[in-house]
């Protein structure tokens, strides 16, 4: 019996997997309702807090089967809000974010681990200021349903993570402003237009829909 070349087997296996990948629902990040809140120590007196907006992002996610889920997000550090214009300019400068040289940051998932019906962990990496560092996001699925105002299929998530700013080259004033940065992320995504939604008739106010 003639042996099938290993390269051909790989091609055939990939081709058989395509329908499952292509059928996974595709979502786009709603940048109006998506925010990254952060906090870090200020000399032990308090935790300074701020906000950064997301530029765009895409999510592949089936609420019933998380196996093929993936996430990519582009963050706009120049949108930082701290409640003080002078301090915001300092954070945007070469001392911290250096947005003139690195205007954007990018987060990409490597895998998504399901913990239970609603909770999971995104294992991924953050590329920012010329560095690429691992960053895991612990998240919860808040709701998947139809938005009664936009009539769009929508999903909402809450996530948390911690990163070290010095790992991305921001090592100025470490004795004044802490190194560990806690992230609290709120995300809404909507189904891409033109894709068939088999659950469009269903809606729930209290969680993941089946």
C-alpha positions, 0 to 999 in steps of 0.5 A: 500500500502506497504511503501518503506523504506527510505533507499531504496529510497535513494539508488534508488535516488543515482542510478538514478543520477549516469549516469549524474555524470558518463557522466560529462567530466573529465579533468586533470590539465596540470601542464606545463601551470598551475601556481599560481602567488602571491603578498603581501605587502613589508613594503608599498614600493612595492608588492613582487611577486612569483610563485608556481607550481601545482603538479596535479589536476582533474576537472569535468566540462561540458562547457554547464552545470556547475551543476556537476562541481568539482575541486581538486588540489595539490600544491607544495609549495617547487617550490616557485620562488622569484628571489632570492635563499636565500629568497626562502630558507627562505620561504621554511623554518619553518618560512613560508611554512615549506615544510619539515613538510608540503610538499603539499597543497590541494585545493578542491571545495565544489560547483561551482557557475555560474555567467554568460556564462564565469564567476563563483566562486569556493567555496572551502577550502584549506588544508595547514600546518595543517589548513583547511580554506575556499577559494573562487576562482573567475574565467573566462573560457577563451577557450574550444577547440582542441589544434592544437599541442597536438590534445587534448581537452583543456580548459583554465581558469583565477582565482583570490583569496585572503588569509591571510597567518596568517590563515595558521600559517604563522605569522612571520614578519607581520610588514615587509611582509603583511598578505593578499596574492593576488593570480592570477591563470592560469590553463589549463586542458586536457580531460582524455584519453580514454573518448569519446569527443562528441565535438572533431570536433568543435574548436573555437578561441574566447571562450566557444564552444557550 
